[in-house]
Amino acid sequence: MKYHRLKYRLCMQHSFDGRIENKHHHLIEIEIVARQIAEDFMEFASMDSILEKVFAPYQYQYLNEFSEFGGDTSIEHLGEVFYLKVKDALEKQHWKFARFEISETPLRIYAIVEETF
């Protein structure tokens, strides 16, 4: 089976206590693995375009202000929220979601796996 694997970097701000005066910056790395469902060949650009639309509203933003996070901007909760958004967007465009990883450092990774490869 053939998979596409794409990394995306999201520059964001958050605070653990919800107080804007305690906000700080992170460079979050998100890795998505998916395979094509359609018979026609799709390039990375197709997957990249989908992910750009999902993540663009959050780039360089203070995430505590977004209602979808409910004030919880831990890496695990961000992972859960972004995973659902990514999976939905990819599957609408004929991609089968396989794996989602989000990390704030190379040593701290939160992963969701639906399909092993």
C-alpha positions as protocol buffer text, in pm:
chain_id: "A"
residue {
  index: 1
  type: MET
  ca { x: 0 y: 0 z: 0 }
}
residue {
  index: 2
  type: LYS
  ca { x: 121 y: 353 z: -75 }
}
residue {
  index: 3
  type: TYR
  ca { x: 97 y: 642 z: 171 }
}
residue {
  index: 4
  type: HIS
  ca { x: 164 y: 1014 z: 166 }
}
residue {
  index: 5
  type: ARG
  ca { x: 331 y: 1159 z: 475 }
}
residue {
  index: 6
  type: LEU
  ca { x: 330 y: 1534 z: 527 }
}
residue {
  index: 7
  type: LYS
  ca { x: 459 y: 1756 z: 807 }
}
residue {
  index: 8
  type: TYR
  ca { x: 310 y: 2090 z: 893 }
}
residue {
  index: 9
  type: ARG
  ca { x: 443 y: 2353 z: 1133 }
}
residue {
  index: 10
  type: LEU
  ca { x: 204 y: 2568 z: 1329 }
}
residue {
  index: 11
  type: CYS
  ca { x: 333 y: 2878 z: 1510 }
}
residue {
  index: 12
  type: MET
  ca { x: 91 y: 2946 z: 1791 }
}
residue {
  index: 13
  type: GLN
  ca { x: 51 y: 3103 z: 2133 }
}
residue {
  index: 14
  type: HIS
  ca { x: -130 y: 2973 z: 2438 }
}
residue {
  index: 15
  type: SER
  ca { x: -141 y: 2990 z: 2817 }
}
residue {
  index: 16
  type: PHE
  ca { x: -215 y: 2699 z: 3045 }
}
residue {
  index: 17
  type: ASP
  ca { x: -420 y: 2911 z: 3284 }
}
residue {
  index: 18
  type: GLY
  ca { x: -616 y: 3102 z: 3016 }
}
residue {
  index: 19
  type: ARG
  ca { x: -466 y: 3435 z: 3120 }
}
residue {
  index: 20
  type: ILE
  ca { x: -341 y: 3634 z: 2823 }
}
residue {
  index: 21
  type: GLU
  ca { x: -59 y: 3789 z: 3027 }
}
residue {
  index: 22
  type: ASN
  ca { x: 84 y: 3435 z: 3067 }
}
residue {
  index: 23
  type: LYS
  ca { x: 76 y: 3348 z: 2698 }
}
residue {
  index: 24
  type: HIS
  ca { x: 386 y: 3206 z: 2535 }
}
residue {
  index: 25
  type: HIS
  ca { x: 486 y: 3084 z: 2192 }
}
residue {
  index: 26
  type: HIS
  ca { x: 531 y: 2734 z: 2052 }
}
residue {
  index: 27
  type: LEU
  ca { x: 623 y: 2589 z: 1718 }
}
residue {
  index: 28
  type: ILE
  ca { x: 403 y: 2281 z: 1694 }
}
residue {
  index: 29
  type: GLU
  ca { x: 491 y: 2012 z: 1441 }
}
residue {
  index: 30
  type: ILE
  ca { x: 209 y: 1803 z: 1303 }
}
residue {
  index: 31
  type: GLU
  ca { x: 263 y: 1496 z: 1088 }
}
residue {
  index: 32
  type: ILE
  ca { x: -16 y: 1339 z: 886 }
}
residue {
  index: 33
  type: VAL
  ca { x: -7 y: 1005 z: 707 }
}
residue {
  index: 34
  type: ALA
  ca { x: -284 y: 918 z: 461 }
}
residue {
  index: 35
  type: ARG
  ca { x: -344 y: 709 z: 153 }
}
residue {
  index: 36
  type: GLN
  ca { x: -550 y: 772 z: -154 }
}
residue {
  index: 37
  type: ILE
  ca { x: -892 y: 614 z: -187 }
}
residue {
  index: 38
  type: ALA
  ca { x: -952 y: 727 z: -544 }
}
residue {
  index: 39
  type: GLU
  ca { x: -799 y: 539 z: -835 }
}
residue {
  index: 40
  type: ASP
  ca { x: -657 y: 856 z: -985 }
}
residue {
  index: 41
  type: PHE
  ca { x: -308 y: 955 z: -871 }
}
residue {
  index: 42
  type: MET
  ca { x: -300 y: 1251 z: -632 }
}
residue {
  index: 43
  type: GLU
  ca { x: 12 y: 1450 z: -556 }
}
residue {
  index: 44
  type: PHE
  ca { x: 138 y: 1592 z: -228 }
}
residue {
  index: 45
  type: ALA
  ca { x: 3 y: 1928 z: -338 }
}
residue {
  index: 46
  type: SER
  ca { x: -351 y: 1794 z: -299 }
}
residue {
  index: 47
  type: MET
  ca { x: -292 y: 1687 z: 60 }
}
residue {
  index: 48
  type: ASP
  ca { x: -95 y: 2005 z: 135 }
}
residue {
  index: 49
  type: SER
  ca { x: -379 y: 2223 z: 9 }
}
residue {
  index: 50
  type: ILE
  ca { x: -627 y: 2046 z: 237 }
}
residue {
  index: 51
  type: LEU
  ca { x: -405 y: 2081 z: 544 }
}
residue {
  index: 52
  type: GLU
  ca { x: -333 y: 2446 z: 473 }
}
residue {
  index: 53
  type: LYS
  ca { x: -707 y: 2519 z: 484 }
}
residue {
  index: 54
  type: VAL
  ca { x: -743 y: 2333 z: 816 }
}
residue {
  index: 55
  type: PHE
  ca { x: -450 y: 2497 z: 995 }
}
residue {
  index: 56
  type: ALA
  ca { x: -438 y: 2848 z: 842 }
}
residue {
  index: 57
  type: PRO
  ca { x: -692 y: 3002 z: 1085 }
}
residue {
  index: 58
  type: TYR
  ca { x: -469 y: 2902 z: 1381 }
}
residue {
  index: 59
  type: GLN
  ca { x: -133 y: 3012 z: 1244 }
}
residue {
  index: 60
  type: TYR
  ca { x: 24 y: 3284 z: 1466 }
}
residue {
  index: 61
  type: GLN
  ca { x: -286 y: 3299 z: 1687 }
}
residue {
  index: 62
  type: TYR
  ca { x: -356 y: 3278 z: 2061 }
}
residue {
  index: 63
  type: LEU
  ca { x: -537 y: 2942 z: 2072 }
}
residue {
  index: 64
  type: ASN
  ca { x: -710 y: 3001 z: 2406 }
}
residue {
  index: 65
  type: GLU
  ca { x: -943 y: 3240 z: 2223 }
}
residue {
  index: 66
  type: PHE
  ca { x: -1084 y: 2967 z: 1997 }
}
residue {
  index: 67
  type: SER
  ca { x: -1404 y: 2810 z: 2129 }
}
residue {
  index: 68
  type: GLU
  ca { x: -1327 y: 2464 z: 1982 }
}
residue {
  index: 69
  type: PHE
  ca { x: -1049 y: 2417 z: 2241 }
}
residue {
  index: 70
  type: GLY
  ca { x: -1273 y: 2501 z: 2536 }
}
residue {
  index: 71
  type: GLY
  ca { x: -982 y: 2666 z: 2716 }
}
residue {
  index: 72
  type: ASP
  ca { x: -774 y: 2345 z: 2710 }
}
residue {
  index: 73
  type: THR
  ca { x: -467 y: 2401 z: 2495 }
}
residue {
  index: 74
  type: SER
  ca { x: -260 y: 2106 z: 2616 }
}
residue {
  index: 75
  type: ILE
  ca { x: -78 y: 1921 z: 2337 }
}
residue {
  index: 76
  type: GLU
  ca { x: -310 y: 1622 z: 2386 }
}
residue {
  index: 77
  type: HIS
  ca { x: -627 y: 1827 z: 2354 }
}
residue {
  index: 78
  type: LEU
  ca { x: -492 y: 2020 z: 2056 }
}
residue {
  index: 79
  type: GLY
  ca { x: -415 y: 1681 z: 1903 }
}
residue {
  index: 80
  type: GLU
  ca { x: -769 y: 1554 z: 1955 }
}
residue {
  index: 81
  type: VAL
  ca { x: -927 y: 1866 z: 1806 }
}
residue {
  index: 82
  type: PHE
  ca { x: -690 y: 1891 z: 1508 }
}
residue {
  index: 83
  type: TYR
  ca { x: -711 y: 1515 z: 1442 }
}
residue {
  index: 84
  type: LEU
  ca { x: -1088 y: 1536 z: 1393 }
}
residue {
  index: 85
  type: LYS
  ca { x: -1057 y: 1841 z: 1168 }
}
residue {
  index: 86
  type: VAL
  ca { x: -781 y: 1683 z: 957 }
}
residue {
  index: 87
  type: LYS
  ca { x: -954 y: 1346 z: 928 }
}
residue {
  index: 88
  type: ASP
  ca { x: -1282 y: 1506 z: 818 }
}
residue {
  index: 89
  type: ALA
  ca { x: -1113 y: 1734 z: 563 }
}
residue {
  index: 90
  type: LEU
  ca { x: -901 y: 1455 z: 413 }
}
residue {
  index: 91
  type: GLU
  ca { x: -1180 y: 1201 z: 388 }
}
residue {
  index: 92
  type: LYS
  ca { x: -1406 y: 1453 z: 212 }
}
residue {
  index: 93
  type: GLN
  ca { x: -1136 y: 1475 z: -56 }
}
residue {
  index: 94
  type: HIS
  ca { x: -1093 y: 1097 z: -103 }
}
residue {
  index: 95
  type: TRP
  ca { x: -803 y: 1035 z: 133 }
}
residue {
  index: 96
  type: LYS
  ca { x: -800 y: 759 z: 396 }
}
residue {
  index: 97
  type: PHE
  ca { x: -654 y: 889 z: 721 }
}
residue {
  index: 98
  type: ALA
  ca { x: -389 y: 662 z: 876 }
}
residue {
  index: 99
  type: ARG
  ca { x: -186 y: 848 z: 1139 }
}
residue {
  index: 100
  type: PHE
  ca { x: -174 y: 1186 z: 1314 }
}
residue {
  index: 101
  type: GLU
  ca { x: 114 y: 1309 z: 1532 }
}
residue {
  index: 102
  type: ILE
  ca { x: 151 y: 1641 z: 1712 }
}
residue {
  index: 103
  type: SER
  ca { x: 456 y: 1752 z: 1907 }
}
residue {
  index: 104
  type: GLU
  ca { x: 597 y: 2055 z: 2081 }
}
residue {
  index: 105
  type: THR
  ca { x: 944 y: 1899 z: 2101 }
}
residue {
  index: 106
  type: PRO
  ca { x: 1097 y: 1599 z: 1924 }
}
residue {
  index: 107
  type: LEU
  ca { x: 1078 y: 1412 z: 2256 }
}
residue {
  index: 108
  type: ARG
  ca { x: 709 y: 1474 z: 2331 }
}
residue {
  index: 109
  type: ILE
  ca { x: 476 y: 1337 z: 2067 }
}
residue {
  index: 110
  type: TYR
  ca { x: 104 y: 1265 z: 2091 }
}
residue {
  index: 111
  type: ALA
  ca { x: -12 y: 1021 z: 1823 }
}
residue {
  index: 112
  type: ILE
  ca { x: -345 y: 886 z: 1698 }
}
residue {
  index: 113
  type: VAL
  ca { x: -324 y: 582 z: 1470 }
}
residue {
  index: 114
  type: GLU
  ca { x: -616 y: 437 z: 1274 }
}
residue {
  index: 115
  type: GLU
  ca { x: -430 y: 229 z: 1020 }
}
residue {
  index: 116
  type: THR
  ca { x: -92 y: 63 z: 1056 }
}
residue {
  index: 117
  type: PHE
  ca { x: 144 y: 57 z: 764 }
}
